[in-house]
């Protein structure tokens, strides 16, 4: 947890899944985030815990791709399957689900690009 002036402003939780640390949930005071960079600090804290815990991978989840890519996270393709018990609802859901697409974002890298001569 993170405190500012005696007030809880951030917390995080993750699951130890063997070789993978699975980020579960973070909570933060968004007003304090601007000043203290809480979200980025939490991502770094997950990275520290994964390294110290001997994990091979971190599953940071599906949101804030740009912030996570600045730490070296890379997107992994996911599939979504939906099925309703009602056949009519299924026919309505199908075109809706086909229109669902992830937001585009700039993939960053924490590694400096070095030109080899």
N, C-alpha and C positions, 0 to 999 in steps of 0.2 A: 504494500500500500504506500501511497505518497501523501504527505501532509504539507499544507501551506498555512502558516500562521495558526497551527493547532487544529486545522480543519482538514478532514479527509477529502482529497481532491482526485484520487485515482486508485484503482485496484486492478489486479489481473489474476487470471486463473488459466491453468493448462493441464492437460492429461499427459502422463508419462505412458506412451504406447510402445515401449520397447525401443526400437531404433528411431522412432519418431516422437517429437514433442508436438502435441496437438493443442494449438491455442484455442481456448474455449471461450473466454469472455473477458472483455476489458470494460471498465467503467471510468469515466473521467468528467471533471468539471470543465466544460468547454471554454468558459471564461478564463480559467487558469491555464488552459492548454495554450492559448495564444502567448502568454507571458513565459511559461515554463517549458513549453515543448513536451508536454506530458505524453502524447501519443507516440512520438518518435522515441522518447526515453523508454516507454513500455516495450516497443518493438526490440530495442537494443537489449532490454532486460530479458526478454524471451530468448534472444540469441545467446546471451551470456549463460542463461540456465541450461540451454541445449548443449552448449560446449562443455560446461562443467559436468553435466549429466551424462556425457558420452553419447549423445544422440547423433545419428547420421543425417537426419532431416528435421525440418520444422514445417508443420502445416499451419500457415498463418491465416488461412481462411480465404474468403472470396471477395472481401471489400478492400478499399484503399490500396489498390494495386500499385499505384505510383510510389507511395511512401514505402511500401514493402520492397519494391524493386530496387530502391536506393540502398537497401541492405543486402542485395544479391538475390532476393526471392525471384523466382521465375514462375510464370503462369503455367498451370496444368489444365489441360482440357477436361471439362466435366460434361456429363450427359444428364438430361433431366427426363424422367419418365413419369407420366401422369395417366391415371385411368380412373374414371368415375364408374360407380355401379350402374348408373343410368346411361343407356346408349345415346339418348338425345344429348345429354350433357357432354358425353365424349365427343360427339360431332361438333359441338360448339367450342370445346376446349382445344381441339386439334389445331385449328388455324390460329387461335390465340397463342398457343405455346410455340408455334412456328415463328411467330413474330418476336419472341423473346430472344434478345441477344445481349451479350455483355457490352458495357460501355467501352469505348476506345480510350486508351491512355498511353502516355509516353513511357516506354520501358526504359528504366535507368539502370546504371551499373555502378557499383562502388569501386570498380577497378579502373585504374588509369589506363588509357589507351597509349601504348608505347609503339612507336614506329621502329621497325627493325631495318637497318640499312644493309 
